[in-house]
Amino acid sequence: MFERVSMKSINDIQNEIIEEFEGFTDWMDRYAYIIDLGNELPALAEEYKTPDNLIDGCQSRVWLHATYSDGGINLEADSDAIIVKGIVSLLVRVLGGQSPQDILDADLYFIDRIGLHEHLSPTRSNGLVAMVKQIRAYALAYSVQN
C-alpha cells in the first residue's frame, strides 16, 4: 500500500544513532553532539512557524511540519532551544521519509538505549513524548488519507 521513501528502515537508523552515541564516554560530550545535530538541521521556513505547527507539551517552542509524498512522511522541524532542536533532529532523522504505517508501528528504542530519557529534565522528557505523539498523529492522519 505504501512505498518507503527512505532507503533505510527505522531500526537501521536507530542502530546507527546508538552506535554513534556509544563513541561518547560522558554526557557532556553527548549533549555537545546533540547540539551539533540541531545545528545541522535545515532551517524551517518562517511560513511553517505557525501556532498549528507548534507542539503542545514542550516548554521550549518546537515547530513540526509534515508533508506526504511518494509513500512517506517528510518532516521538517525547528526549536528555539538548542538541546531540543538536537532532539527533534534525531526524530526527524529516524522517522522522516518513512511510511505512515512504519511510523505507527515503530518502537523508538534508541531513546532509551542512548540514555536520553534518563538524562533529560522532566520538562524536556515530556516535550520528547509530545514530539513523538505529534509525529504519530501526522502518520495516522496520512495513513487514513492515502
N, C-alpha and C positions, 0 to 999 in steps of 0.2 A: 504494500500500500504506500509506504513512504520510502523514498530514496535517502541514503545518508549522504550529506554534503561533505562532512568531514571524512577523511580517509582513515583516521584512527578512531578506534572505539573509545567510549568514555573511560573504560577501565585502563586501556593502554595509556591514555593521557594522565589519568590519576597515578598510575605506576611511575610514569616519567617524573611527575612532580614529587612523589615520595622519594625517588632516587636523588633528585636534585637537593632536597632538604636533608637527606642523610649526610651530605657533604659538610654540613654545618655542625659544629660541636656545641655552640651555645645559642641561647635565644636572642641575644643582641645581634648576632650575625643573621639569624633567620628573619628578624624584624627588618634589618637592613636590606635583605634580599626581597622581602615583601614590598618594601618601599620602592626598590628598583623596579619591580614588576609593575607597580602602579604608575611609575613614571614612564614606562614603556607603553602603557595603554593609550591607544589613539584617542585624541580629544573627542568628546561628544559635542556634536554641533549644538549651538545655543538654542536652535529651534526645538530640540528634544529635551531641553532642561525645563520641563513644564511640571506643574503640580500633578498631572496624570502619570508622569513617569517617575515621580518621587516615591521612594519606598517608605511605606509606613512601618514604624517599629525600629527605625535606625535613629540613633542620637545624632549622627552626622547626616548631612544631606547626601543622599545617594540617588542617582538617576539611572534608570534601566530602560532602555528602548529595545524592543524586539520587532523583527520583521520575519516573514516567512517566504522562503523561495527555494525552489529545487529540492523540496522534501525536507529541508532543515530550517531551524530557527537561528537567525543571525542576531547576535546580541551585541549591543553597544552600551557602555556604562561610564559613569564618572562619579567622583565624590569630592567633597571639599576637605576631606581628611586623608592624609597621605597613607596611613596604615589601611584604612577602609578601602581606599582606591586600589591598593595592592590585593586586598582580599577579594574584592569584586572582580579584579583582573584574573584571578585564579578560577573563579566560577565561569567567567566568560571563556577562558581557555578550555576548561573541561567540557562545558555544555554547549558552547557556541558551535553552530553548524550541524548539530545533532538533530535527529528526527524527534518530533514531539513524543512519540512513544518511548524512545530510548531515554529521553529526559525524565519522563514519568516513572520509568522502571529503574532508574539509576540509584544505586547505593553509593552515596558520596563518602566512601570510606577514607579518602585521602585527608579529610578534615581532621579526623581523629589520629590517623597514622602519622601526620606531620606534627601533631601536638597542638594544633591550632585552637581547638576547643578549650583545652586546659590552660592555655596561655593568654586567652583573651579576657578582657574585663567582662563582667556580666552584660553591660550595655552593648559592647561590640559583639558578644556572642548572640544576644538577641537580634542584633542587626544582621548577622550572618544568617540566622534562621529565617529572618524576614526576606532577605535576598533570595535564598533558595526557594522559599514559598512563592515569591513573585515569579521567578523563572518557571516554576512548575505550573503556576496559574496560566502563564503565556502558553506553555506546552499543551495544557488541557484545552485552552481556547482554540489553538491552531489544530489540535487533533480532531476537534468537533467540526471545525470549518472545512477541513480538507478530507 
